[in-house]
Amino acid sequence: MALRIDDISINTVIGRGSAISGNIKVNGFVRVDGDIDGNLETDGNVIIGENARIRGNVKAKSIIIGGIILGNVMAPENAKLLSQSIVVGDVISHKVTVEDMALVHGHCISIKEEDVFSAKTDEYLQSKAIKEKVSI
């Protein structure tokens, strides 16, 4: 069983120039400045640096995006897209902030109330899963 470390220190760093192929599941705060070809999942926060590129889905408590994500972003607490960031996929969060010159090409679900957010998120994800099964 993984221990939950809930502070502001970064537990995992994927440095600039690093390239990972495959899914990653980690505990705590993650910073990515390299490339990931796979999904990233954590129970903590994520910072995607301006030089980072991810081809896969990202699931975290909250996320700050400065680089490029080709995949869906699920961050229930907060999602912030910095200037020059790119997300080609869906963004699902209670609070979404998009700075000037950021690009989102996909759907965005941002609902403050927890029960409505959960219901709409589940409905959307189920609908999306059905559409993917039909198109195969």
Order of alpha helices (4+ residues) and beta strands (2+ residues): beta-beta-beta-beta-beta-beta-beta-beta-beta-beta-beta-beta-beta-beta-beta-beta-beta-beta-alpha
